[in-house]
Amino acid sequence: MPKKPTPEELMEELREVQACRSAITDLTSPSFDMHLVDRNNVARLQGFFDRYDERLLNDLEQVLRPDS
């Protein structure tokens, strides 16, 4: 059974999602100077998707694995 997240873990996850949204806004704003894009937020966005993909792959492997 998955462990219950702590309030601190949830707060950090929310901050990460906010940073990812900020990166998306920066990258999709037509008038935004691309030299001013916060590269740290873009890196966090990439890391977020990488971790999400990894978690989905692990979950899928668990579902597809035959019962032993």
C-alpha positions in Angstrom: 0.0 0.0 0.0 1.4 3.4 -0.9 2.5 5.6 2.0 0.5 8.7 2.9 2.4 11.8 1.7 3.4 14.4 4.3 2.2 18.0 4.1 5.7 19.0 3.2 5.9 16.5 0.3 2.5 17.7 -1.0 3.7 21.4 -0.7 6.8 20.6 -2.7 4.8 18.8 -5.3 2.5 21.8 -5.6 5.5 24.1 -6.0 6.9 21.9 -8.7 3.6 22.0 -10.6 3.5 25.8 -10.3 7.0 26.1 -11.7 6.0 23.8 -14.6 3.0 25.9 -15.4 5.2 29.0 -15.3 7.6 27.4 -17.8 4.7 26.5 -20.1 3.4 30.0 -19.9 6.9 31.4 -20.7 7.3 29.0 -23.6 3.9 29.7 -25.1 3.6 33.4 -24.7 4.0 34.9 -28.2 5.4 38.2 -27.1 7.7 36.8 -24.5 11.5 37.2 -25.0 12.8 33.7 -25.1 16.1 34.8 -23.6 14.2 35.6 -20.4 12.7 32.1 -20.0 13.5 30.7 -16.6 15.6 27.7 -17.6 15.3 26.2 -14.1 11.5 26.0 -14.5 11.9 24.4 -18.0 14.3 21.8 -16.4 11.8 21.1 -13.7 9.1 20.7 -16.3 11.2 18.1 -18.1 12.0 16.3 -14.9 8.3 16.3 -13.9 7.4 14.6 -17.2 10.3 12.2 -16.9 9.3 11.1 -13.4 5.6 10.8 -14.4 6.5 8.6 -17.4 8.7 6.4 -15.2 5.9 6.0 -12.7 3.4 5.1 -15.4 5.8 2.6 -16.9 6.3 1.0 -13.5 2.6 0.9 -12.8 1.9 -0.6 -16.3 4.6 -3.3 -15.7 2.9 -4.2 -12.4 -0.5 -4.5 -14.2 0.9 -6.6 -17.1 3.1 -8.9 -15.0 1.5 -12.3 -14.6 0.6 -13.3 -11.1 3.3 -15.4 -9.5 
